[in-house]
């Protein structure tokens, strides 16, 4: 695992590429259509589109196969809601 300074330098070096990739992904997702109609994600009155991202730890008994235990410093499941119409 690289140090935080090394990681920051690497992210800075890749910043432009990642910014362009994020822009392409945003345009693709926000341009999606269902049955020919654009998707209404539910923007805020300011025009912004909120993105809520959460991680959560699952009980050992209900954990799906392949999801590792967060307490061991491994991966955890993520959930994201885009817009104001999420569950």
C-alpha positions in Angstrom: 0.0 0.0 0.0 1.6 3.3 -1.0 1.8 6.2 1.4 -0.8 8.9 1.4 1.6 11.3 -0.2 2.4 8.9 -3.0 -1.2 8.1 -3.5 -2.1 11.8 -3.7 0.6 12.4 -6.3 -0.7 9.5 -8.4 -4.3 10.8 -8.2 -3.1 14.3 -9.2 -1.2 12.9 -12.2 -4.4 11.0 -13.3 -6.8 13.8 -12.4 -7.5 15.0 -15.9 -8.0 11.5 -17.3 -10.4 10.6 -14.4 -12.2 13.9 -14.8 -12.8 13.2 -18.5 -13.9 9.6 -17.7 -16.3 10.8 -15.0 -17.8 13.3 -17.4 -18.4 10.6 -20.0 -20.0 8.3 -17.5 -22.2 11.2 -16.2 -23.4 12.0 -19.7 -24.1 8.4 -20.4 -26.1 7.8 -17.2 -28.0 11.1 -17.3 -28.8 10.6 -21.0 -30.5 7.2 -20.5 -34.0 6.7 -21.8 -36.8 4.2 -21.0 -39.2 3.5 -23.8 -37.9 6.6 -25.6 -38.5 9.0 -22.6 -35.7 10.5 -20.6 -35.4 9.3 -17.0 -36.5 11.8 -14.4 -34.0 11.3 -11.5 -35.6 14.1 -9.5 -33.4 17.1 -9.3 -33.3 19.6 -6.4 -34.9 23.0 -6.8 -31.4 24.4 -7.5 -31.0 22.0 -10.5 -28.4 19.8 -8.7 -28.8 16.0 -8.8 -28.0 14.5 -5.4 -26.0 11.3 -5.0 -26.1 9.5 -1.7 -23.5 6.7 -1.2 -23.4 4.5 1.8 -21.5 1.4 2.9 -22.9 -1.1 5.4 -21.7 -4.2 7.2 -23.8 -7.3 6.8 -24.5 -9.9 9.5 -22.3 -13.0 9.0 -25.5 -15.2 8.7 -27.1 -13.1 5.9 -23.9 -12.1 4.1 -24.0 -13.2 0.4 -21.2 -15.4 -0.8 -18.2 -13.5 -1.9 -18.8 -10.4 0.3 -15.9 -10.1 2.7 -16.0 -8.9 6.3 -15.4 -5.2 6.8 -13.9 -5.6 10.2 -11.0 -7.5 8.6 -10.1 -4.4 6.5 -11.7 -6.0 3.5 -14.5 -4.9 1.2 -18.0 -3.9 2.2 -21.2 -3.6 0.2 -22.1 -0.2 -1.2 -25.4 1.4 -2.1 -26.0 4.6 -4.1 -29.2 6.5 -4.7 -29.2 9.1 -7.5 -31.7 11.9 -7.4 -34.6 12.5 -5.1 -36.7 9.6 -6.2 -34.6 6.8 -4.6 -36.0 4.3 -2.1 
